[in-house]
């Protein structure tokens, strides 16, 4: 599961349209509540911007922020678009203004789902995860994860509401092994210096917590359901909440190999999980995917893997079914990510390859 750095092209097939553990504003998917207090304060700060400007975009919650949600017990744009690709913005946020421009909604071709192929693919992914040799973190070290992300949301100016997407942008996260210290830098979500993730409450994806999870898939799945049942919005289907919870533990964290393997085997037991023949992460890397559709929102969450090595690449959420009242059309990418580096470092805010 150890993702290596990648600077490959952005997805060329995205088109521009004018319109344990993302959604329109009517609800919050499972596992995306109780944002870390510093992130909440950052949101409040954004809301206090001058009211003489047009109404700010109504952002769908960034699914990556769920990686720092607090779960009970031990559970766990494209503005700047250029021909054939996309450009990152330059410069730091300017006193409360976001460095992230917004542009036409991200869209993609919806991949073909195969329910029968999911167990076989997850079995192969589980074997690959168990065979991965990754360094074991030592006390005092931090888990560093670097990614590229973008979200889609609605923007209202006067009586006109449009669907827009953030510019693809970098995200850097550090978390201590016990989950009580860390740092987040994400343009548009934090200032250019970032925000602290220090907390007295242990984070769901903390390495020390992950090492305590059962490696028997049945026991692990029972625990995941128990934890997600205790925290999920009850409008969210129970199986979808469990799938989301597993995704939370796989994405912006550093599970031991045996835990990763067990999580994939547990996911294979969740009803409605499918394989997808082709999916593209935020860095433009094509892969196969394990996915599940939430019929309530019409969105399908996809975990994307390299077709040959089955290494985890990233995640995206795609609208695959029209839902009455939703402004998001089929094919809209409401969230996309690509893990470009996952490493163990010696200190908070240390970047791999540099001295602490």
C-alpha positions in Angstrom: 0.0 0.0 0.0 3.0 2.3 0.1 2.4 4.9 -2.6 5.4 6.2 -4.4 5.8 9.8 -5.7 4.2 10.5 -9.0 4.0 13.5 -11.2 2.1 12.0 -14.1 -0.3 14.0 -16.3 -3.7 15.0 -15.1 -6.7 13.1 -16.5 -7.1 14.0 -20.1 -10.5 12.5 -20.4 -12.1 14.9 -17.8 -14.2 17.3 -19.8 -15.2 20.8 -18.9 -18.9 21.6 -18.8 -20.5 24.9 -18.1 -22.5 23.9 -15.3 -14.1 4.0 11.9 -14.3 5.0 10.2 -19.3 15.0 -0.5 -22.6 15.4 -0.8 -25.0 18.2 -1.6 -25.9 20.2 1.4 -29.0 18.1 2.2 -26.9 15.5 4.1 -23.5 14.4 5.2 -22.2 10.9 4.3 -21.1 8.5 7.0 -17.8 9.3 8.7 -17.7 12.9 7.7 -18.9 14.6 10.8 -17.2 16.1 13.9 -14.3 17.7 12.0 -11.2 18.4 14.0 -11.6 21.5 16.0 -8.8 23.4 14.2 -10.4 22.7 10.8 -13.8 23.9 12.1 -12.2 27.1 13.2 -10.6 27.5 9.8 -14.1 27.1 8.3 -15.5 29.7 10.7 -12.7 32.1 9.7 -13.7 31.7 6.1 -17.3 32.5 6.8 -16.3 35.7 8.5 -14.9 37.2 5.3 -16.3 40.5 4.1 -20.0 40.4 3.2 -19.6 42.9 0.4 -18.5 40.1 -1.9 -20.8 37.7 -3.8 -22.1 34.8 -1.8 -19.2 32.3 -1.4 -19.4 28.8 -2.9 -21.4 26.3 -0.9 -18.6 23.8 -0.5 -19.3 20.1 -0.2 -17.3 18.8 2.7 -13.8 17.7 1.5 -13.9 13.9 2.0 -10.2 14.0 3.0 -11.1 16.0 6.0 -12.9 12.9 7.3 -9.4 11.3 7.8 -9.2 13.4 10.9 -12.7 12.9 12.2 -13.0 11.7 15.8 -14.6 8.3 16.2 -15.4 6.8 19.6 -13.5 4.0 21.2 -10.6 2.5 19.3 -12.0 2.5 15.7 -10.9 3.7 13.8 -11.0 24.2 -11.4 -10.1 23.5 -12.3 -9.5 27.1 -12.9 -6.1 27.5 -14.5 -7.1 24.7 -16.8 -4.8 24.5 -19.8 -5.1 22.5 -23.0 -4.8 18.8 -22.1 -4.2 19.4 -18.4 -4.6 21.6 -15.4 -2.4 24.1 -13.6 -1.9 24.6 -9.9 -2.3 28.1 -8.5 0.8 29.9 -7.4 1.2 32.1 -4.3 -0.1 31.8 -0.8 -3.7 32.7 0.3 -4.2 36.4 0.7 -5.5 37.2 4.2 -8.6 35.0 4.2 -9.1 34.7 0.5 -8.7 31.3 -1.0 -5.9 30.6 -3.4 -8.1 28.0 -5.1 -9.9 29.4 -8.1 -13.1 27.6 -9.2 -14.0 26.5 -12.7 -16.3 24.2 -14.6 -17.4 21.0 -12.9 -15.2 17.9 -13.2 -16.8 15.2 -15.3 -15.7 11.7 -16.3 -16.9 8.6 -18.1 -18.5 6.3 -15.6 -16.7 2.9 -15.5 -18.5 -0.4 -15.8 -19.4 -2.0 -12.5 -19.0 -5.8 -12.0 -20.5 -7.3 -8.8 -19.2 -10.8 -9.5 -15.6 -9.6 -10.0 -15.3 -7.7 -6.7 -14.5 -10.7 -4.5 -11.8 -11.9 -6.8 -10.2 -8.5 -7.2 -10.3 -7.8 -3.4 -8.7 -11.2 -2.8 -5.8 -10.2 -5.1 -5.6 -6.7 -3.5 -5.5 -8.3 -0.1 -2.7 -10.7 -1.1 -0.7 -7.8 -2.6 -1.2 -5.7 0.6 -0.1 -8.5 2.8 3.1 -8.9 0.8 4.1 -5.3 0.9 7.2 -4.6 2.9 6.9 -1.2 4.7 9.0 0.2 7.5 7.6 -0.1 11.0 7.3 3.3 12.6 9.2 3.9 15.9 8.0 5.8 18.9 8.2 9.6 18.3 7.9 9.3 14.5 5.1 10.7 12.3 3.1 9.4 9.4 3.4 11.8 6.4 1.0 11.6 3.5 1.1 13.8 0.5 -1.7 14.0 -2.1 -3.5 15.9 -4.7 -7.2 16.6 -4.2 -10.1 18.6 -5.6 -13.8 18.8 -4.8 -17.0 19.9 -6.6 -19.7 22.0 -5.0 -22.3 24.6 -5.8 -21.7 28.4 -6.1 -24.5 31.0 -5.8 -24.3 34.5 -7.1 -27.7 36.3 -6.8 -30.4 33.9 -8.1 -27.9 31.9 -10.2 -26.4 28.7 -8.8 -23.8 26.8 -10.7 -21.8 23.6 -10.1 -18.0 24.3 -9.9 -14.9 22.4 -9.0 -11.8 23.4 -7.1 -8.5 23.6 -8.8 -6.5 20.4 -8.2 -4.2 21.3 -5.3 -1.7 19.6 -3.0 -2.4 18.4 0.5 0.1 17.5 3.2 -0.7 15.7 6.4 1.4 14.7 9.4 0.1 12.6 12.2 1.9 11.2 15.3 1.6 7.5 15.9 -0.8 8.0 18.9 -2.9 10.4 16.8 -2.7 13.2 19.3 -0.4 15.5 17.3 -0.1 16.5 13.7 -0.2 19.2 11.1 -2.3 19.9 7.9 -1.4 22.1 5.0 -4.0 22.4 2.2 -4.4 25.6 0.1 -7.9 26.9 0.4 -8.6 24.9 3.6 -5.8 26.2 5.7 -3.5 29.2 5.6 -0.2 28.8 3.8 1.5 27.7 7.1 -1.1 25.1 7.8 -3.0 24.3 11.0 -2.3 22.0 14.0 -4.0 18.7 14.4 -3.1 18.4 18.0 -5.9 16.9 20.1 -6.5 15.1 23.3 -8.8 12.7 21.4 -7.2 9.9 19.5 -7.9 10.0 15.7 -9.5 7.1 14.0 -6.7 6.4 11.6 -3.9 6.7 14.2 -1.2 4.1 13.7 -1.3 2.9 17.3 -5.1 2.4 16.9 -4.7 0.5 13.6 -2.3 -1.9 15.2 -5.0 -2.9 17.7 -7.6 -3.8 15.1 -8.4 -7.5 14.6 -6.9 -9.2 11.6 -9.7 -11.7 11.3 -12.0 -10.2 8.5 -15.2 -11.3 10.2 -14.3 -9.9 13.6 -13.0 -6.8 11.9 -16.2 -6.2 10.0 -18.3 -6.7 13.1 -16.3 -4.0 14.8 -16.6 -1.7 11.8 -20.4 -2.1 11.7 -20.6 -1.5 15.5 -18.6 1.7 15.3 -20.3 3.1 12.2 -23.7 2.3 13.6 -22.8 4.4 16.7 -21.8 7.4 14.7 -23.5 7.4 11.2 -26.3 9.6 10.1 -29.2 7.2 10.0 -30.2 8.5 6.6 -27.0 6.9 5.3 -27.4 3.2 4.5 -25.7 0.9 7.0 -23.6 -0.9 4.4 -22.5 2.3 2.8 -21.4 3.6 6.2 -19.3 0.5 6.8 -17.7 0.8 3.3 -16.9 4.5 3.9 -15.4 3.6 7.3 -13.0 1.1 5.7 -12.0 3.7 3.1 -11.2 6.2 5.9 -8.8 3.7 7.5 -7.1 2.8 4.2 -6.6 6.2 2.6 -4.9 8.9 4.7 -3.3 6.6 7.2 -0.6 3.9 7.4 -2.1 0.5 8.4 0.2 -2.4 9.1 0.3 -4.9 6.2 -1.8 -7.5 8.0 -4.5 -4.9 8.9 -4.6 -3.6 5.3 -5.1 -7.2 4.1 -7.9 -7.8 6.6 -9.7 -4.5 5.7 -9.8 -5.6 2.0 -11.2 -9.0 2.9 -13.7 -7.4 5.2 -14.8 -5.0 2.4 -15.5 -8.1 0.2 -18.2 -9.1 2.7 -20.2 -5.9 2.4 -23.3 -6.2 0.2 -23.2 -4.0 -2.9 -19.5 -3.8 -3.3 -18.4 -3.9 -7.0 -15.3 -3.9 -9.2 -14.9 -1.1 -11.8 -13.0 -1.8 -15.0 -11.4 1.7 -15.3 -11.1 4.6 -12.9 -8.7 7.6 -12.9 -7.1 9.2 -9.8 -6.4 12.9 -9.4 -2.9 12.5 -10.9 -4.3 11.0 -14.1 -3.3 7.4 -13.3 -5.7 4.8 -14.7 -6.5 1.8 -12.6 -9.1 -0.7 -11.5 -11.4 0.2 -8.6 -13.4 -1.3 -5.8 -16.5 0.7 -5.3 -20.0 1.0 -3.7 -22.9 3.1 -4.8 -25.0 5.1 -2.3 -28.5 5.1 -3.8 -29.5 8.0 -1.5 -27.0 10.5 -3.1 -26.5 8.7 -6.4 -22.8 8.8 -5.8 -20.3 5.9 -6.1 -17.2 5.9 -4.0 -14.2 4.3 -5.8 -10.9 3.1 -4.3 -8.5 3.1 -7.2 -5.6 0.6 -7.6 -2.7 0.2 -10.0 -3.8 -2.5 -12.6 -0.5 -4.4 -12.3 0.8 -4.0 -8.8 -2.6 -3.4 -7.2 -1.0 -0.6 -5.1 -3.5 1.9 -3.7 -3.5 5.0 -5.9 -6.3 7.2 -4.6 -10.1 7.7 -4.3 -12.8 9.5 -6.2 -16.5 9.9 -5.8 -18.6 10.0 -9.0 -22.3 10.6 -9.6 -23.6 7.5 -11.3 -27.4 8.0 -10.8 -29.6 11.1 -11.2 -31.2 12.1 -7.9 -34.2 14.4 -7.7 -33.3 17.8 -6.4 -29.5 17.3 -6.8 -27.6 19.8 -9.0 -25.0 17.2 -9.8 -25.4 15.4 -13.1 -24.3 11.8 -13.9 -20.6 11.7 -14.6 -19.8 14.6 -12.2 -16.7 13.9 -10.1 -17.6 15.3 -6.7 -14.2 14.4 -5.1 -10.9 13.2 -6.5 -7.6 12.4 -4.8 -4.2 10.8 -5.6 -1.8 9.7 -2.9 1.6 10.8 -4.2 3.8 10.0 -1.2 3.3 8.0 2.0 6.2 7.8 4.4 7.5 7.7 8.0 9.4 10.8 9.2 11.1 11.7 12.4 9.2 14.9 13.2 6.1 16.9 12.8 6.1 19.0 9.5 9.2 17.2 8.3 9.1 16.4 4.6 10.7 13.0 3.6 14.3 13.4 2.4 15.0 16.5 4.6 16.5 16.8 8.0 14.1 17.1 11.0 
